[in-house]
Amino acid sequence: MPSPSSATLTIDLDALAHNFGVLRGHAGAAEMAPVVKSDGYGLGAGPVACRLWAEGARSFFVARLSEGEALRQSLGPGRAATIYVLDGLPTGAGARLATAKLTPILTSLPQVAEAQALAAQAGGLHVGLHVDTGMNRQGITPDEARALAQAPDRLAPLDVGLVMSHLGSATDPEDPRNAAQLAKFETIRALFPVARASLAASAGIFLGADYRFDMVRPGVSLYGGGPEERPDPRLKAVATLDAPILDIRNIAAGEMIGYGSKTVVEIPTRAAIVAAGYTDGVIRMAKGRAAAWFAGALRPVLIVNMDLIAVDIGNAPARPGERVELMGPHAQIDELAAAAGTVAHECLVRMSARAERVYLGAI
């Protein structure tokens, strides 16, 4: 039973499995390696990864070493997944990586040197290599990759099992940057013919077979975010945030609501005051543009304060205790993100611990 005075974040693991199946259907022969960084995009990396393991996932990506350690513990000894750490090999982290059996994705020449030293002590080390093909965020340069490939002793005794890069514009299929990055990556892949290759995340999966290579790394679309940053009917909402109505206010035309003097109702307005706010993860800048679902329709969100949200419910029958969907199958995450001037990823990871969590479906 949800609390009568708190927001509830419901995580539908069956919907997660559905989305995994949709993405797998577009991935061809490529391995599906889910991205569960940021605590499974804010939804709980443990339950998410365990359910995806049941759906067939055997490799996962996290961002931080600590995330990899936590994920290994959540998966337990019975789920011997390959866990890739996108931040690579921080200085002095070798023992922790080895203990948790994590695979670092090396992102710089100093990390390559650190990995070589660790491998020399351990008698080998399985790693991945991130090459920057134009996103200019992480990864060694193509010239650095070429130099490594032409001097095999620089990589010995490392086992480079994966070469990857990351697309910067995959959410726009018409952006020429996609083809340019693909061409660079194909050249890089040829330098490491034994290693598996990975370029596509969620959006890249839908760019076509040329982008999929040996492994794809689905992220936000697993959790319901559209690959083109707009609602996609093929995907289901995994996260639903709802909260109870605390009060119903009648506001006269010309009156202000909330802090300051910027939100003024132009006509007589009937507002539901809902027990949620930016403490619970609803981004404040969504006010005035977002919509919440109540009584069978989308209703304008008037204000987002720390603990309270006001929703214009018009003449809909309402009483305190009834719940309003702030994000979910009707108030879709991509629409909420657009209203807040951000992306679905941020809306998900901002969900706070104050919202009571409920899991649906088998883990």
Secondary structure, DSSP 8 states (H G I E B T S, - for coil): ---TTS-EEEEEHHHHHHHHHHHHHHSTTSEE--B-HHHHHTT-HHHHHHHHHHTT--EEEESSHHHHHHHHHHH-TT---EEEETT---TT-HHHHHHHTEEEEE-SHHHHHHHHHHHHHHT-EEEEEEB-SS--SSSB-HHHHHHHHH-GGGTTTEEEEEEE---SSTTSTT-HHHHHHHHHHHHHHHHSTTSEEEEEEHHHHTT-GGGT-SEEE--GGGGT--TTSS--TTS---EEEEEEEEEEEEE-TT-B-SSTT--B-SS-EEEEEES--TTTT--GGGTTT-EEEETTEEEEEEEE-SS-EEEE-TT----TT-EEEEESSSS-HHHHHHHHTS-HHHHHHT--TTSEEEEES--
